Amino acid sequence: MGWEIKEEGNVVKVAVDGRLVAAVAPALREEVMGRMTEGSNVLFDLSNMVHIDSSGLGVLVQVLQKAKAGGGKVVLAALQPGPKIVFDITKVSRVFEIVPTVEDANFS
């Protein structure tokens, strides 16, 4: 599992690659939250994420809570069918804005 993080204006863009699981979740959480400031928005590009477990979901939820507390928002883009099943079963998909592509993310 790997990731790439870029900051563009008030948006922290996180491209996740591979498996977002317990072994890597704390490091990703620390890096993303460390880059967030008051009013930060976060865009997760999940087009290359093949699996997520409860620890990975926990990271996304924690980032969402921090963003909302600071007046920002989180958008998940390009969620693939395999991981989407986990989002649907746990009903986590109800708390996130999920868009089909990165280009569909709107932070206006």
VENZI-V576432 format. One record per helix or strand of 2 or more residues. SS is the DSSP state (@ for helix, = for strand). FROM is the first residue (numbers start at 1). TO is the last residue. If there is no record, write none. Layout:
SS|FROM|TO ; SS|FROM|TO
This chain:
=|2|8 ; =|11|20 ; @|22|35 ; =|41|52 ; @|54|69 ; =|74|77 ; @|81|90 ; @|92|94 ; =|97|99 ; @|102|104
